[in-house]
Amino acid sequence: MTTPSLKATLFGSSARLCAILVAVLLVFEPVAPLRAQLSAAAEPPRSLQIVILDGEGALNNIQSRTAREPIVQVQDHNHKPVAGATLLFAIHGGADGAGGTFAGGASTLSVTTDATGIGRATGLLPNANKGSWQIAVTATFGALTASTVINELNFVPMPPPTTTTTNNLPRISPSHGFFSKPITIVGGILIVGAVIAIAVVETQSSGPTKITPGNGTVGPPGGSAPVGSGIRIRF
């Protein structure tokens, strides 16, 4: 029977010991960062700050009674979100009477931050006065407080530009005489109701419009009318 040597025994023991150490490291290596994170999370905040996520400089349409919802986040001294902090939104009207209200016409609204430290001021409506105004925001967590201001602006949108479609063809509508029906000039042809006659249009820089009936003639088909016949219009 062969007896294992001392060297082989020691080598086998060392291999088993190394395997155990590797297994221990693999098991406990993720634990250290997790423990650090838990320790940081358990550390109470030493100060608070409010970060405005939405609503700063908001333009509120008075006509449509719409306003952007103010959203803020409460953070601690390490810029980590603070859950469970109390937020108080208080409306302060402007010098021209501009302002707004929350649901039910209230001037204040209290909410609690969620797990991400975020709080929303829902139900905000602007009033009918133009101008700037503010919303004061106060955060409270235990004995710690922080505050900031959100600026708002009520405005009336400009009306859309009106487009007028004009007929490029001149139209004359006398109210008596031979031209009691609307007259339209199309490419040198004068149309009076259902009557069509040849017209010669002369344009001057100024002066009233003059319509001079001429001695128009109607010839047989294929014939030609005398030159200058028809109705002459002077401007």
Backbone as CSV, one residue per row, in Angstrom:
resi,resn,N_x,N_y,N_z,CA_x,CA_y,CA_z,C_x,C_y,C_z
1,MET,0.862,-1.191,0.000,0.000,0.000,0.000,0.890,1.229,0.000
2,THR,0.556,2.182,-0.924,1.376,3.374,-1.078,0.873,4.465,-0.146
3,THR,1.750,5.011,0.605,1.395,6.100,1.527,1.703,7.428,0.852
4,PRO,0.714,8.369,0.791,0.964,9.658,0.137,2.036,10.424,0.883
5,SER,2.837,11.095,0.118,3.915,11.874,0.710,3.376,13.129,1.389
6,LEU,4.199,13.721,2.258,3.818,14.939,2.970,3.623,16.096,2.010
7,LYS,4.432,16.133,0.974,4.321,17.225,0.009,3.004,17.185,-0.728
8,ALA,2.588,16.004,-1.116,1.303,15.879,-1.814,0.155,16.257,-0.895
9,THR,0.268,15.884,0.364,-0.802,16.216,1.323,-0.918,17.729,1.497
10,LEU,0.228,18.360,1.658,0.203,19.818,1.829,-0.329,20.518,0.587
11,PHE,0.026,20.006,-0.595,-0.469,20.622,-1.826,-1.984,20.502,-1.948
12,GLY,-2.485,19.324,-1.567,-3.939,19.147,-1.625,-4.656,20.036,-0.638
13,SER,-4.081,20.181,0.555,-4.704,21.058,1.563,-4.677,22.507,1.103
14,SER,-3.584,22.936,0.489,-3.498,24.318,0.004,-4.501,24.581,-1.104
15,ALA,-4.709,23.644,-1.980,-5.670,23.815,-3.073,-7.083,23.951,-2.535
16,ARG,-7.389,23.092,-1.526,-8.732,23.197,-0.939,-8.911,24.524,-0.216
17,LEU,-7.859,24.977,0.468,-7.944,26.255,1.178,-8.133,27.417,0.202
18,CYS,-7.442,27.388,-0.911,-7.598,28.454,-1.916,-9.006,28.455,-2.502
19,ALA,-9.525,27.278,-2.734,-10.887,27.196,-3.273,-11.894,27.779,-2.304
20,ILE,-11.681,27.504,-1.017,-12.597,28.044,0.006,-12.501,29.560,0.056
21,LEU,-11.269,30.074,-0.015,-11.099,31.530,0.021,-11.732,32.200,-1.185
22,VAL,-11.595,31.607,-2.353,-12.226,32.170,-3.557,-13.733,32.176,-3.416
23,ALA,-14.287,31.071,-2.883,-15.741,31.008,-2.706,-16.224,32.069,-1.737
24,VAL,-15.451,32.301,-0.680,-15.833,33.319,0.302,-15.804,34.701,-0.326
25,LEU,-14.788,34.983,-1.119,-14.702,36.284,-1.777,-15.849,36.493,-2.742
26,LEU,-16.212,35.463,-3.498,-17.315,35.590,-4.446,-18.639,35.841,-3.747
27,VAL,-18.780,35.258,-2.568,-20.038,35.425,-1.829,-20.127,36.797,-1.188
28,PHE,-19.047,37.264,-0.591,-19.097,38.478,0.214,-18.672,39.734,-0.542
29,GLU,-18.180,39.613,-1.767,-17.748,40.807,-2.499,-18.903,41.747,-2.794
30,PRO,-20.087,41.260,-3.259,-21.186,42.213,-3.499,-21.781,42.783,-2.226
31,VAL,-21.468,42.180,-1.090,-22.092,42.619,0.147,-21.548,43.960,0.598
32,ALA,-20.275,44.222,0.346,-19.665,45.467,0.814,-20.315,46.702,0.191
33,PRO,-20.471,46.773,-1.140,-21.171,47.941,-1.704,-22.601,48.054,-1.236
34,LEU,-23.265,46.904,-1.086,-24.652,46.950,-0.628,-24.726,47.493,0.790
35,ARG,-23.789,47.081,1.606,-23.765,47.585,2.989,-23.517,49.088,3.002
36,ALA,-22.638,49.556,2.102,-22.366,50.996,2.029,-23.598,51.761,1.577
37,GLN,-24.319,51.186,0.620,-25.535,51.856,0.150,-26.588,51.917,1.256
38,LEU,-26.740,50.817,1.972,-27.711,50.808,3.067,-27.320,51.793,4.152
39,SER,-26.033,51.899,4.397,-25.571,52.841,5.411,-25.851,54.276,4.977
40,ALA,-25.619,54.561,3.673,-25.884,55.912,3.170,-27.366,56.221,3.207
41,ALA,-28.192,55.207,2.879,-29.640,55.426,2.890,-30.149,55.638,4.305
42,ALA,-29.536,54.967,5.244,-29.980,55.103,6.630,-29.523,56.420,7.240
43,GLU,-28.556,57.070,6.626,-28.054,58.332,7.161,-29.099,59.422,6.977
44,PRO,-29.510,60.076,8.024,-30.518,61.140,7.882,-29.942,62.345,7.163
45,PRO,-30.761,63.053,6.374,-30.264,64.244,5.674,-29.881,65.336,6.654
46,ARG,-28.801,66.022,6.320,-28.348,67.127,7.169,-28.887,68.474,6.677
47,SER,-29.372,68.517,5.443,-29.968,69.739,4.899,-30.875,69.355,3.738
48,LEU,-31.707,70.305,3.322,-32.634,70.085,2.212,-32.416,71.146,1.143
49,GLN,-32.740,70.775,-0.076,-32.788,71.734,-1.169,-33.900,71.322,-2.122
50,ILE,-34.493,72.329,-2.775,-35.605,72.098,-3.702,-35.115,72.374,-5.112
51,VAL,-35.302,71.403,-5.981,-34.934,71.529,-7.391,-36.222,71.616,-8.213
52,ILE,-36.374,72.695,-8.990,-37.565,72.873,-9.827,-37.382,72.065,-11.108
53,LEU,-38.249,71.104,-11.331,-38.187,70.271,-12.527,-39.042,70.824,-13.661
54,ASP,-40.160,71.462,-13.340,-41.031,72.024,-14.375,-41.894,73.122,-13.765
55,GLY,-42.208,74.144,-14.601,-43.086,75.219,-14.170,-42.423,76.574,-14.054
56,GLU,-41.094,76.635,-13.977,-40.417,77.925,-13.877,-40.567,78.691,-15.195
57,GLY,-41.047,79.954,-15.098,-41.260,80.769,-16.284,-42.411,80.304,-17.149
58,ALA,-43.360,79.587,-16.573,-44.481,79.048,-17.355,-45.350,80.173,-17.895
59,LEU,-45.846,80.018,-19.142,-46.774,80.945,-19.772,-48.167,80.335,-19.719
60,ASN,-49.061,80.987,-18.989,-50.409,80.464,-18.790,-51.396,81.204,-19.691
61,ASN,-52.107,80.455,-20.519,-53.071,81.016,-21.457,-54.365,81.357,-20.714
62,ILE,-54.688,82.657,-20.672,-55.885,83.078,-19.950,-57.153,82.609,-20.663
63,GLN,-57.161,82.695,-21.986,-58.355,82.336,-22.739,-58.724,80.872,-22.574
64,SER,-57.730,79.988,-22.632,-58.019,78.558,-22.516,-57.964,78.064,-21.075
65,ARG,-57.619,78.960,-20.129,-57.524,78.599,-18.709,-56.641,77.369,-18.502
66,THR,-55.451,77.401,-19.062,-54.504,76.306,-18.916,-53.242,76.811,-18.248
67,ALA,-52.620,75.949,-17.457,-51.377,76.288,-16.766,-50.511,75.039,-16.660
68,ARG,-49.195,75.229,-16.704,-48.283,74.112,-16.540,-48.212,73.706,-15.076
69,GLU,-48.142,72.422,-14.852,-48.131,71.880,-13.502,-46.749,72.011,-12.875
70,PRO,-46.597,72.769,-11.795,-45.278,72.871,-11.155,-44.850,71.522,-10.563
71,ILE,-43.616,71.136,-10.851,-43.054,69.878,-10.341,-41.693,70.175,-9.732
72,VAL,-41.462,69.715,-8.502,-40.187,69.934,-7.821,-39.697,68.620,-7.220
73,GLN,-38.417,68.591,-6.895,-37.814,67.442,-6.200,-37.065,67.937,-4.974
74,VAL,-37.249,67.241,-3.874,-36.547,67.565,-2.637,-35.324,66.657,-2.535
75,GLN,-34.149,67.245,-2.300,-32.895,66.505,-2.190,-32.218,66.813,-0.863
76,ASP,-31.322,65.880,-0.443,-30.585,66.105,0.786,-29.217,66.725,0.476
77,HIS,-28.326,66.730,1.453,-27.015,67.353,1.285,-26.144,66.608,0.282
78,ASN,-26.467,65.343,0.007,-25.738,64.555,-0.984,-26.441,64.522,-2.337
79,HIS,-27.428,65.408,-2.502,-28.230,65.464,-3.730,-29.017,64.168,-3.965
80,LYS,-29.322,63.483,-2.886,-30.162,62.292,-2.955,-31.616,62.684,-2.706
81,PRO,-32.557,62.022,-3.404,-33.971,62.380,-3.194,-34.426,62.052,-1.781
82,VAL,-35.279,62.913,-1.279,-35.831,62.736,0.070,-37.305,62.375,-0.058
83,ALA,-37.633,61.149,0.282,-39.020,60.707,0.235,-39.730,61.061,1.539
84,GLY,-41.013,61.351,1.432,-41.803,61.645,2.614,-41.689,63.068,3.112
85,ALA,-41.049,63.951,2.352,-40.983,65.362,2.754,-42.303,66.051,2.431
86,THR,-42.672,67.024,3.234,-43.909,67.778,3.019,-43.616,69.022,2.201
87,LEU,-44.381,69.210,1.135,-44.244,70.377,0.269,-45.485,71.244,0.392
88,LEU,-45.286,72.543,0.567,-46.384,73.504,0.613,-46.218,74.488,-0.539
89,PHE,-47.197,74.520,-1.449,-47.224,75.473,-2.561,-48.186,76.593,-2.187
90,ALA,-47.698,77.841,-2.205,-48.524,79.006,-1.839,-48.458,80.032,-2.967
91,ILE,-49.631,80.453,-3.460,-49.711,81.400,-4.579,-49.644,82.829,-4.055
92,HIS,-48.791,83.636,-4.700,-48.683,85.063,-4.396,-48.998,85.834,-5.675
93,GLY,-50.089,86.631,-5.643,-50.508,87.362,-6.829,-49.562,88.493,-7.185
94,GLY,-49.628,88.912,-8.466,-48.785,90.001,-8.939,-49.412,91.365,-8.683
95,ALA,-48.674,92.414,-9.046,-49.131,93.781,-8.800,-50.364,94.137,-9.627
96,ASP,-50.517,93.536,-10.800,-51.661,93.837,-11.669,-52.841,92.903,-11.445
97,GLY,-52.818,92.165,-10.353,-53.915,91.249,-10.062,-53.752,89.882,-10.687
98,ALA,-52.644,89.654,-11.387,-52.414,88.337,-11.985,-52.169,87.305,-10.892
99,GLY,-52.622,86.098,-11.142,-52.455,85.031,-10.158,-53.126,83.771,-10.637
100,GLY,-53.482,82.931,-9.694,-54.135,81.673,-10.025,-54.647,81.009,-8.767
101,THR,-55.221,79.842,-8.934,-55.749,79.077,-7.814,-55.523,77.596,-8.070
102,PHE,-55.559,76.831,-6.985,-55.545,75.376,-7.091,-56.987,74.874,-7.099
103,ALA,-57.150,73.586,-7.061,-58.490,72.997,-7.115,-59.364,73.551,-5.998
104,GLY,-60.611,73.884,-6.373,-61.552,74.421,-5.394,-61.314,75.868,-5.046
105,GLY,-60.474,76.569,-5.824,-60.196,77.976,-5.556,-59.223,78.215,-4.429
106,ALA,-58.496,77.187,-3.996,-57.551,77.343,-2.888,-56.295,78.059,-3.355
107,SER,-55.685,78.813,-2.450,-54.444,79.522,-2.757,-53.216,78.754,-2.282
108,THR,-53.408,77.653,-1.572,-52.298,76.817,-1.104,-52.597,75.351,-1.395
109,LEU,-51.528,74.576,-1.481,-51.659,73.138,-1.722,-50.504,72.431,-1.024
110,SER,-50.825,71.367,-0.271,-49.813,70.603,0.450,-49.772,69.184,-0.109
111,VAL,-48.553,68.717,-0.444,-48.365,67.361,-0.953,-47.150,66.741,-0.271
112,THR,-47.013,65.421,-0.425,-45.877,64.686,0.132,-45.059,64.099,-1.004
113,THR,-43.738,64.213,-0.912,-42.875,63.695,-1.975,-42.945,62.168,-2.018
114,ASP,-42.809,61.625,-3.235,-42.855,60.183,-3.412,-41.481,59.566,-3.167
115,ALA,-41.302,58.306,-3.582,-40.037,57.609,-3.337,-38.864,58.261,-4.050
116,THR,-39.135,59.021,-5.106,-38.074,59.723,-5.839,-37.907,61.169,-5.373
117,GLY,-38.600,61.557,-4.288,-38.482,62.909,-3.757,-39.229,63.958,-4.549
118,ILE,-40.146,63.550,-5.432,-40.837,64.477,-6.332,-42.235,64.782,-5.796
119,GLY,-42.632,66.056,-5.923,-43.974,66.496,-5.566,-44.545,67.360,-6.672
120,ARG,-45.848,67.221,-6.965,-46.521,67.942,-8.057,-47.656,68.792,-7.497
121,ALA,-47.764,70.017,-8.017,-48.870,70.914,-7.639,-49.963,70.780,-8.690
122,THR,-50.875,69.867,-8.490,-51.931,69.603,-9.461,-53.095,70.581,-9.301
123,GLY,-53.869,70.718,-10.385,-55.083,71.538,-10.336,-54.848,73.025,-10.425
124,LEU,-53.689,73.466,-10.919,-53.409,74.903,-11.006,-54.146,75.531,-12.185
125,LEU,-54.810,76.683,-11.924,-55.523,77.426,-12.963,-55.169,78.909,-12.854
126,PRO,-54.895,79.572,-13.982,-54.624,81.018,-13.926,-55.923,81.800,-13.822
127,ASN,-55.848,83.030,-13.278,-57.039,83.878,-13.273,-57.104,84.681,-14.576
128,ALA,-58.009,85.654,-14.640,-58.249,86.387,-15.887,-57.382,87.630,-16.037
129,ASN,-56.425,87.863,-15.160,-55.599,89.060,-15.217,-54.227,88.742,-15.814
130,LYS,-53.781,89.620,-16.721,-52.466,89.455,-17.332,-51.375,89.938,-16.371
131,GLY,-50.204,89.326,-16.490,-49.073,89.760,-15.688,-48.338,88.607,-15.040
132,SER,-47.274,88.944,-14.313,-46.443,87.936,-13.655,-46.861,87.748,-12.199
133,TRP,-46.648,86.542,-11.704,-46.936,86.214,-10.311,-46.047,85.040,-9.895
134,GLN,-46.122,84.635,-8.626,-45.201,83.638,-8.105,-45.908,82.585,-7.264
135,ILE,-45.235,81.440,-7.173,-45.658,80.356,-6.281,-44.487,80.067,-5.343
136,ALA,-44.692,80.293,-4.052,-43.665,79.987,-3.051,-43.775,78.514,-2.663
137,VAL,-42.628,77.828,-2.642,-42.593,76.397,-2.323,-41.722,76.202,-1.082
138,THR,-42.278,75.507,-0.087,-41.549,75.220,1.145,-41.530,73.718,1.381
139,ALA,-40.347,73.167,1.634,-40.183,71.736,1.920,-39.829,71.564,3.392
140,THR,-40.442,70.555,4.025,-40.180,70.271,5.440,-39.948,68.780,5.619
141,PHE,-38.857,68.447,6.310,-38.570,67.041,6.645,-37.957,67.022,8.038
142,GLY,-38.752,66.625,9.013,-38.305,66.691,10.393,-38.082,68.136,10.791
143,ALA,-36.874,68.436,11.275,-36.541,69.804,11.671,-35.932,70.604,10.531
144,LEU,-35.782,69.988,9.365,-35.144,70.650,8.227,-36.201,71.302,7.335
145,THR,-35.854,72.473,6.777,-36.738,73.174,5.846,-35.910,73.766,4.697
146,ALA,-36.598,74.007,3.612,-35.996,74.678,2.459,-37.126,75.349,1.695
147,SER,-36.783,76.372,0.942,-37.814,77.104,0.204,-37.249,77.623,-1.112
148,THR,-38.152,77.880,-2.059,-37.796,78.457,-3.347,-39.034,79.129,-3.932
149,VAL,-38.879,79.758,-5.085,-39.975,80.490,-5.724,-40.063,80.066,-7.183
150,ILE,-41.290,79.836,-7.661,-41.551,79.514,-9.062,-42.258,80.716,-9.691
151,ASN,-41.734,81.226,-10.789,-42.304,82.390,-11.478,-43.263,81.946,-12.571
152,GLU,-44.436,82.590,-12.614,-45.468,82.290,-13.602,-45.847,83.580,-14.338
153,LEU,-46.466,83.437,-15.518,-46.900,84.597,-16.301,-48.207,84.277,-16.998
154,ASN,-49.223,85.109,-16.743,-50.510,84.988,-17.441,-50.490,85.889,-18.672
155,PHE,-50.991,85.383,-19.804,-50.993,86.182,-21.028,-52.214,85.830,-21.866
156,VAL,-52.532,86.756,-22.793,-53.600,86.538,-23.770,-52.936,86.358,-25.125
157,PRO,-53.135,85.232,-25.799,-52.458,85.009,-27.083,-52.960,85.973,-28.142
158,MET,-52.088,86.331,-29.071,-52.456,87.202,-30.176,-53.388,86.468,-31.117
159,PRO,-54.399,87.178,-31.675,-55.305,86.512,-32.624,-54.554,86.139,-33.888
160,PRO,-54.951,85.052,-34.538,-54.264,84.656,-35.771,-54.486,85.686,-36.865
161,PRO,-53.503,85.886,-37.743,-53.668,86.857,-38.834,-54.791,86.445,-39.776
162,THR,-55.588,87.457,-40.180,-56.708,87.195,-41.083,-56.230,87.296,-42.526
163,THR,-56.661,86.372,-43.346,-56.307,86.365,-44.767,-57.545,86.726,-45.581
164,THR,-57.431,87.744,-46.420,-58.540,88.208,-47.255,-58.276,87.793,-48.690
165,THR,-59.207,87.052,-49.244,-59.101,86.620,-50.633,-59.784,87.639,-51.517
166,THR,-59.035,88.293,-52.372,-59.584,89.312,-53.259,-59.617,88.804,-54.684
167,ASN,-60.620,89.254,-55.409,-60.735,88.910,-56.819,-59.859,89.862,-57.621
168,ASN,-58.938,89.310,-58.392,-58.028,90.132,-59.163,-58.710,90.827,-60.342
169,LEU,-59.924,90.433,-60.646,-60.631,91.048,-61.759,-61.397,92.268,-61.270
170,PRO,-61.230,93.456,-61.912,-61.997,94.639,-61.484,-63.477,94.432,-61.725
171,ARG,-64.280,94.923,-60.811,-65.733,94.752,-60.914,-66.397,96.094,-60.639
172,ILE,-67.295,96.513,-61.534,-67.993,97.788,-61.413,-69.478,97.478,-61.234
173,SER,-70.105,98.109,-60.249,-71.508,97.836,-59.982,-72.288,99.136,-59.876
174,PRO,-72.560,99.835,-60.985,-73.423,101.023,-60.939,-74.831,100.614,-60.538
175,SER,-75.595,101.613,-60.087,-76.929,101.313,-59.573,-78.049,101.858,-60.451
176,HIS,-77.733,102.436,-61.634,-78.813,102.975,-62.441,-78.382,102.997,-63.886
177,GLY,-79.353,103.308,-64.767,-79.061,103.473,-66.188,-78.840,102.143,-66.877
178,PHE,-78.085,102.230,-67.970,-77.837,101.063,-68.789,-77.036,100.006,-68.036
179,PHE,-76.197,100.493,-67.074,-75.339,99.578,-66.337,-75.914,99.296,-64.955
180,SER,-77.192,98.959,-64.904,-77.816,98.641,-63.632,-77.452,97.252,-63.146
181,LYS,-76.825,96.451,-64.039,-76.386,95.123,-63.641,-74.882,95.144,-63.402
182,PRO,-74.382,94.192,-62.630,-72.929,94.169,-62.371,-72.142,94.066,-63.663
183,ILE,-71.025,94.792,-63.696,-70.170,94.826,-64.874,-68.830,94.224,-64.486
184,THR,-68.325,93.330,-65.301,-67.039,92.708,-65.057,-66.213,92.783,-66.320
185,ILE,-64.936,93.158,-66.155,-64.025,93.250,-67.291,-63.111,92.043,-67.245
186,VAL,-63.123,91.227,-68.262,-62.293,90.035,-68.350,-61.509,90.095,-69.639
187,GLY,-60.186,90.342,-69.539,-59.322,90.341,-70.715,-59.781,91.280,-71.805
188,GLY,-60.261,92.497,-71.459,-60.690,93.471,-72.459,-62.101,93.270,-72.929
189,ILE,-62.850,92.309,-72.368,-64.249,92.077,-72.736,-65.126,92.543,-71.606
190,LEU,-66.077,93.381,-71.888,-66.991,93.937,-70.889,-68.233,93.061,-70.819
191,ILE,-68.516,92.547,-69.621,-69.674,91.683,-69.421,-70.695,92.442,-68.599
192,VAL,-71.862,92.693,-69.157,-72.951,93.394,-68.454,-74.092,92.407,-68.338
193,GLY,-74.238,91.830,-67.137,-75.260,90.808,-66.991,-74.950,89.663,-67.930
194,ALA,-75.838,89.440,-68.916,-75.625,88.399,-69.907,-75.183,88.982,-71.242
195,VAL,-74.942,90.333,-71.290,-74.546,90.997,-72.532,-73.044,91.151,-72.563
196,ILE,-72.406,90.808,-73.673,-70.963,90.904,-73.823,-70.649,91.916,-74.898
197,ALA,-69.750,92.853,-74.617,-69.331,93.832,-75.607,-67.835,94.022,-75.510
198,ILE,-67.219,94.479,-76.601,-65.790,94.740,-76.614,-65.528,96.065,-75.908
199,ALA,-64.484,96.095,-75.070,-64.153,97.312,-74.330,-62.686,97.624,-74.502
200,VAL,-62.370,98.913,-74.532,-60.995,99.386,-74.576,-60.718,100.081,-73.250
201,VAL,-59.701,99.611,-72.523,-59.409,100.128,-71.190,-58.177,101.010,-71.281
202,GLU,-58.311,102.216,-70.827,-57.194,103.143,-70.768,-56.975,103.511,-69.294
203,THR,-55.719,103.521,-68.898,-55.380,103.803,-67.498,-54.559,105.064,-67.404
204,GLN,-54.987,105.968,-66.552,-54.244,107.183,-66.261,-53.862,107.170,-64.789
205,SER,-52.973,108.112,-64.447,-52.449,108.119,-63.082,-53.480,108.525,-62.061
206,SER,-54.467,109.380,-62.442,-55.450,109.835,-61.465,-56.715,110.235,-62.193
207,GLY,-57.734,110.573,-61.434,-58.993,111.024,-62.003,-60.084,109.995,-61.813
208,PRO,-61.316,110.414,-61.857,-62.439,109.481,-61.648,-62.582,108.526,-62.821
209,THR,-63.265,107.463,-62.578,-63.529,106.466,-63.618,-64.680,106.947,-64.500
210,LYS,-64.444,106.928,-65.806,-65.466,107.357,-66.759,-65.786,106.211,-67.692
211,ILE,-67.051,105.982,-67.893,-67.507,104.934,-68.818,-68.265,105.617,-69.932
212,THR,-67.769,105.526,-71.150,-68.375,106.194,-72.309,-68.904,105.154,-73.266
213,PRO,-70.221,104.996,-73.388,-70.763,104.024,-74.348,-70.361,104.443,-75.768
214,GLY,-69.934,103.507,-76.575,-69.599,103.756,-77.975,-70.678,103.237,-78.899
215,ASN,-70.408,103.364,-80.159,-71.376,102.889,-81.158,-70.985,101.483,-81.569
216,GLY,-71.313,100.527,-80.750,-70.978,99.150,-81.060,-71.868,98.594,-82.147
217,THR,-71.330,97.742,-82.934,-72.077,97.079,-83.997,-71.885,95.597,-83.900
218,VAL,-72.828,94.890,-84.362,-72.773,93.434,-84.388,-72.803,93.004,-85.842
219,GLY,-71.742,92.398,-86.298,-71.656,91.966,-87.685,-72.012,90.515,-87.834
220,PRO,-72.031,90.058,-89.058,-72.340,88.647,-89.309,-71.200,87.787,-88.823
221,PRO,-71.429,86.477,-88.681,-70.358,85.573,-88.242,-69.179,85.666,-89.179
222,GLY,-67.998,85.718,-88.588,-66.780,85.808,-89.376,-66.424,87.218,-89.749
223,GLY,-67.310,88.188,-89.469,-67.040,89.581,-89.785,-66.195,90.217,-88.728
224,SER,-65.944,91.486,-88.882,-65.136,92.215,-87.895,-65.831,93.493,-87.525
225,ALA,-65.657,93.904,-86.297,-66.264,95.147,-85.821,-65.338,96.293,-86.124
226,PRO,-65.882,97.475,-86.324,-65.046,98.654,-86.597,-64.072,98.902,-85.466
227,VAL,-62.899,99.402,-85.856,-61.888,99.687,-84.852,-62.363,100.821,-83.947
228,GLY,-62.175,100.666,-82.641,-62.572,101.700,-81.694,-64.005,101.566,-81.248
229,SER,-64.725,100.592,-81.812,-66.110,100.424,-81.392,-66.139,99.754,-80.030
230,GLY,-67.254,99.835,-79.401,-67.414,99.235,-78.085,-67.581,100.300,-77.034
231,ILE,-67.170,100.013,-75.816,-67.332,100.937,-74.696,-65.939,101.291,-74.177
232,ARG,-65.678,102.568,-74.058,-64.362,103.048,-73.623,-64.455,103.417,-72.136
233,ILE,-63.502,102.917,-71.391,-63.468,103.175,-69.929,-62.207,103.963,-69.634
234,ARG,-62.375,105.093,-68.971,-61.229,105.917,-68.580,-61.112,105.941,-67.058
235,PHE,-59.834,105.821,-66.553,-59.566,105.847,-65.108,-58.837,107.128,-64.760
